[in-house]
Amino acid sequence: MNETIIEINNLKKSFSGFKALRGINLEVKKGEIIGLLGPNGAGKSTTIRILTGLLKADSGSVKIMGEEIKKGLPVWIKEKIAVVFEESNLYSRLNALDNLNLFAGINNIESEKVEELLLEFQLQDSVKKEVKTFSKGMKKRLMICRALLSDPEILILDEATGGLDPISAEIIRKKVLAFKRNLKTVVLSTHYLEEADRLCDKVAFINRGKVIAFDKPSAFKDQLSHKYLKIKLINDQQLSEAEIKKYLTAVLSEADNYSLDSNNLILELKISSNIFEKAAEISKEFKFVDLDKIEANLQQVFNNINN
Ligand SMILES: Nc1ncnc2c1ncn2[C@@H]1O[C@H](COP(=O)(O)OP(=O)(O)OP(=O)(O)O)[C@@H](O)[C@H]1O
């Protein structure tokens, strides 16, 4: 599991003077699922395009399976990498089966493999339908089937579940996990933090062309979980929402949060030197119910990093 399969060092890329990548570093081990997270325009797709040989970097290096990539991917590496971009690469006037058979025929892949994949991605009832009649989720499932036909070692997915129906997204997520179980490697970009949390061994937060943090989702969450305290209170004096807001705005700092549901008030206080004074102050006004260390999710981690 410790073998490095992808190594990206100080990758830089500009478009007409605009610095899209400002020194991306990333190390991916065999058998890992790595998530690239970041806001729109962060540089995730550009990184993927360089990694898959579609775009040339201005400087920096990419090594795949030990080989430094210079001009495009060498054939032996192309055979081991499959990539699925956001845009469809299917023939819309052909049916699903013909789309896969065409690719299988060119690459000497047995037709059993086609049938197997269509079944695994739950497309078996739509094989004779023209792809142009497919939903976005069905198209994406078929694109991944096509990518997996060649039995790659590395699967690269650029926003594979973005905007898909929940059933298609779930089929894809389960297949990604199954792919990893065969000791294969996945690099995926996503906007869904919950998805990254569930699938990825490590996530790279990318912002403005740089990896600003790279670690296991649990490590990020552990860091945060010590930083917040969740306090449950009851609005027993029946203060109005406006009064509560006015009161809390005066007491809480910008990093704190609160929510009010009927008369239940939940505070999330960033742990700082005056947290207990703050909590005691608030408890004068509201009835104290419970105190908990907050369960951070990746969304909070992301907000925290971006702040
Ligand atoms: N061919 C291009 N020409 C000019 N600018 C480009 C080109 N490709 C990407 N960019 C710019 O580079 C930056 C990074 O784009 P990129 O597509 O890598 O971001 P991203 O993180 O994948 O965003 P998203 O989540 O929206 O897909 C953006 O500002 C984008 O407009």
The ligand as a Gaussian input file, in Angstrom:
#p B3LYP/6-31G(d) Opt

LIG

0 1
 N       -8.215000      26.869000     -21.344000
 C       -8.302000      27.860000     -20.456000
 N       -8.134000      29.138000     -20.839000
 C       -8.196000      30.159000     -19.949000
 N       -8.422000      29.988000     -18.627000
 C       -8.600000      28.734000     -18.191000
 C       -8.546000      27.611000     -19.075000
 N       -8.754000      26.492000     -18.340000
 C       -8.926000      26.891000     -17.063000
 N       -8.831000      28.233000     -16.969000
 C       -8.945000      29.030000     -15.744000
 O       -8.092000      28.444000     -14.762000
 C       -8.715000      28.471000     -13.473000
 C       -8.801000      27.064000     -12.927000
 O       -9.784000      26.361000     -13.681000
 P      -10.184000      24.859000     -13.371000
 O      -11.177000      24.449000     -14.415000
 O       -8.967000      24.044000     -13.215000
 O      -10.903000      25.010000     -11.964000
 P      -11.750000      23.934000     -11.153000
 O      -11.212000      23.904000      -9.771000
 O      -11.804000      22.642000     -11.892000
 O      -13.185000      24.630000     -11.147000
 P      -14.665000      23.964000     -11.203000
 O      -14.935000      23.424000      -9.844000
 O      -15.537000      25.149000     -11.530000
 O      -14.655000      22.935000     -12.291000
 C      -10.062000      29.146000     -13.683000
 O       -9.960000      30.496000     -13.344000
 C      -10.336000      28.968000     -15.156000
 O      -11.153000      30.002000     -15.657000

